[in-house]
Amino acid sequence: MSRIDQAFAFQERALNLRAYRQQVLASNIANADTPNYKSRDFDFASALKGAMAGQGQSDLAMEKTSPMHLSGSGDQGLVSLQYRSSLQPSADGNTVDMDIERGEFSENAVRYEAGITFLSHQIKMLTAALQS
């Protein structure tokens, strides 16, 4: 089973990073009209290299400001979110450029779908090999 896990490890990590990047980009789009919101993203290639090398960041404890808050972790693994520099920040300090965000969102979605398709084909080939 460990060989099967190894065969799928790369795609698993890549898909997890793609899914998280989609959330980050969606957050940018959702906050396009929020004053002083700074657009964020991360370098997918370096995050994937770090994931494959087994590097990670330690858990970041979230502060509870009320006894009603749930405890949680701010850990996102290997991802270090960075602020995207804006070519034309708006007057209210918002740096979201909708053209860039939509383009990045679409490209990431296509790459995620390609990863799913590739993984599906790997599973079909493995299933066929096991049945032979």
Buried (B, 14 or more C-beta within 10 A) or exposed (E): EEEEEEBBEBBEBBBBBBEBBBEBBEBBBEBBEEEEBBBBBBEBEEBBEBBEEEEEEEEEEEEEEEEEEEEEEEBBBBBEEEEBEBEEBBEEEBBBBEEBBEEBBEEBBEBBEEBEEEBEEBBEEEEEEEEE
